[in-house]
Amino acid sequence: MGAVGNYLKLNDKVEVIAGKDKGRVGKIIKVYPATNKAKVEKINMIKRHTKPSMKNQQGGIIEMEAAIHVSNLMLICSKCAKTVRIKTSLLDDGTKVRICKKCGESIESNA
């Protein structure tokens, strides 16, 4: 399980707040912590020209998601269903949890 920017994780629901896909909502399918980027389902689609290979016998033009910087994404709280900023808090047992700043509820991944 990876985390990007200390607050976005795999399977989180996010909204794009800047760029060509502004306003669209999707689920994070892959994270890249080293570059602070994430791939979001059906967001930032690109066309890739591929040669025929053992994996892809036919080749051709494949449409796929490209990574998008986390500064262009905003987490959607599952409780209040709004884009929110979050804070982290330590529980009594020592685990870190992400907390919605609007409703005060903890945000857990749907994994």
C-alpha positions as a Markdown table, in Angstrom:
| # | Residue | x | y | z |
|---|---|---|---|---|
| 1 | Met | 0.0 | 0.0 | 0.0 |
| 2 | Gly | 1.5 | 3.3 | -1.0 |
| 3 | Ala | 0.7 | 6.9 | 0.0 |
| 4 | Val | 1.3 | 10.0 | -1.9 |
| 5 | Gly | 1.8 | 13.4 | -0.2 |
| 6 | Asn | 1.0 | 11.7 | 3.1 |
| 7 | Tyr | -2.7 | 11.9 | 2.5 |
| 8 | Leu | -3.7 | 10.2 | -0.8 |
| 9 | Lys | -3.8 | 6.4 | -0.8 |
| 10 | Leu | -4.8 | 3.6 | -3.2 |
| 11 | Asn | -8.6 | 3.3 | -3.8 |
| 12 | Asp | -9.3 | 6.8 | -2.5 |
| 13 | Lys | -12.0 | 8.8 | -4.3 |
| 14 | Val | -10.6 | 12.1 | -5.6 |
| 15 | Glu | -11.7 | 15.1 | -7.7 |
| 16 | Val | -9.5 | 16.8 | -10.2 |
| 17 | Ile | -9.2 | 20.5 | -9.2 |
| 18 | Ala | -7.0 | 21.8 | -12.1 |
| 19 | Gly | -6.1 | 20.9 | -15.7 |
| 20 | Lys | -8.1 | 19.5 | -18.6 |
| 21 | Asp | -10.1 | 17.1 | -16.5 |
| 22 | Lys | -11.1 | 19.7 | -13.8 |
| 23 | Gly | -14.3 | 18.7 | -11.9 |
| 24 | Arg | -14.1 | 15.0 | -12.8 |
| 25 | Val | -14.1 | 12.3 | -10.1 |
| 26 | Gly | -12.3 | 9.0 | -10.0 |
| 27 | Lys | -10.6 | 6.4 | -7.9 |
| 28 | Ile | -6.8 | 6.2 | -7.4 |
| 29 | Ile | -5.5 | 3.0 | -9.1 |
| 30 | Lys | -1.7 | 3.5 | -8.7 |
| 31 | Val | 0.5 | 5.8 | -6.7 |
| 32 | Tyr | 4.0 | 7.0 | -7.3 |
| 33 | Pro | 5.4 | 8.4 | -4.0 |
| 34 | Ala | 8.8 | 9.3 | -5.4 |
| 35 | Thr | 7.4 | 11.8 | -7.9 |
| 36 | Asn | 4.2 | 12.7 | -5.9 |
| 37 | Lys | 1.9 | 11.5 | -8.7 |
| 38 | Ala | -1.0 | 9.2 | -9.0 |
| 39 | Lys | -3.0 | 7.4 | -11.7 |
| 40 | Val | -6.7 | 8.0 | -11.4 |
| 41 | Glu | -9.3 | 5.8 | -13.1 |
| 42 | Lys | -10.5 | 7.3 | -16.5 |
| 43 | Ile | -8.7 | 10.6 | -15.8 |
| 44 | Asn | -5.9 | 12.2 | -17.9 |
| 45 | Met | -6.3 | 9.7 | -20.7 |
| 46 | Ile | -3.5 | 9.5 | -23.3 |
| 47 | Lys | -3.1 | 7.5 | -26.5 |
| 48 | Arg | 0.0 | 5.2 | -26.7 |
| 49 | His | 1.2 | 3.8 | -30.0 |
| 50 | Thr | 2.5 | 0.3 | -29.4 |
| 51 | Lys | 4.3 | -2.3 | -31.5 |
| 52 | Pro | 3.0 | -5.9 | -31.7 |
| 53 | Ser | 4.6 | -8.0 | -29.0 |
| 54 | Met | 4.0 | -11.2 | -27.1 |
| 55 | Lys | 1.8 | -9.4 | -24.6 |
| 56 | Asn | -0.1 | -7.4 | -27.2 |
| 57 | Gln | -0.2 | -9.5 | -30.5 |
| 58 | Gln | -1.9 | -6.8 | -32.6 |
| 59 | Gly | -0.3 | -3.6 | -31.5 |
| 60 | Gly | -1.9 | -0.3 | -32.5 |
| 61 | Ile | -3.2 | 2.7 | -30.5 |
| 62 | Ile | -4.0 | 2.0 | -26.9 |
| 63 | Glu | -5.8 | 4.5 | -24.7 |
| 64 | Met | -4.6 | 4.6 | -21.1 |
| 65 | Glu | -4.4 | 6.7 | -17.9 |
| 66 | Ala | -1.3 | 8.9 | -17.3 |
| 67 | Ala | -0.1 | 10.0 | -13.9 |
| 68 | Ile | -1.3 | 13.3 | -12.5 |
| 69 | His | 0.3 | 15.4 | -9.8 |
| 70 | Val | -1.3 | 15.2 | -6.4 |
| 71 | Ser | -1.5 | 19.0 | -6.2 |
| 72 | Asn | -4.2 | 18.8 | -8.8 |
| 73 | Leu | -6.2 | 16.2 | -6.8 |
| 74 | Met | -8.5 | 16.7 | -3.8 |
| 75 | Leu | -9.8 | 13.9 | -1.6 |
| 76 | Ile | -13.6 | 13.3 | -1.3 |
| 77 | Cys | -14.8 | 12.5 | 2.2 |
| 78 | Ser | -17.1 | 9.4 | 2.2 |
| 79 | Lys | -19.2 | 10.8 | 5.0 |
| 80 | Cys | -20.0 | 14.3 | 3.9 |
| 81 | Ala | -19.4 | 13.6 | 0.1 |
| 82 | Lys | -17.5 | 16.8 | -0.4 |
| 83 | Thr | -13.9 | 17.6 | -1.4 |
| 84 | Val | -12.0 | 18.2 | 1.8 |
| 85 | Arg | -8.7 | 19.0 | 3.4 |
| 86 | Ile | -7.6 | 16.5 | 5.9 |
| 87 | Lys | -5.6 | 16.4 | 9.1 |
| 88 | Thr | -3.8 | 13.4 | 10.7 |
| 89 | Ser | -4.3 | 12.4 | 14.3 |
| 90 | Leu | -2.8 | 9.7 | 16.5 |
| 91 | Leu | -5.1 | 7.3 | 18.2 |
| 92 | Asp | -4.5 | 5.9 | 21.7 |
| 93 | Asp | -3.1 | 2.6 | 20.2 |
| 94 | Gly | -0.5 | 4.6 | 18.2 |
| 95 | Thr | -2.0 | 4.3 | 14.7 |
| 96 | Lys | -2.3 | 7.3 | 12.5 |
| 97 | Val | -5.7 | 8.2 | 11.0 |
| 98 | Arg | -6.8 | 10.7 | 8.4 |
| 99 | Ile | -9.6 | 13.0 | 9.6 |
| 100 | Cys | -11.9 | 15.2 | 7.5 |
| 101 | Lys | -11.6 | 18.9 | 8.5 |
| 102 | Lys | -15.3 | 19.6 | 7.6 |
| 103 | Cys | -17.2 | 16.8 | 9.4 |
| 104 | Gly | -14.5 | 15.6 | 11.8 |
| 105 | Glu | -15.0 | 11.9 | 10.9 |
| 106 | Ser | -12.0 | 9.6 | 10.1 |
| 107 | Ile | -11.4 | 8.7 | 6.5 |
| 108 | Glu | -10.5 | 5.1 | 5.9 |
| 109 | Ser | -9.6 | 3.5 | 2.5 |
| 110 | Asn | -12.3 | 1.4 | 0.9 |
| 111 | Ala | -9.7 | -1.3 | 0.3 |
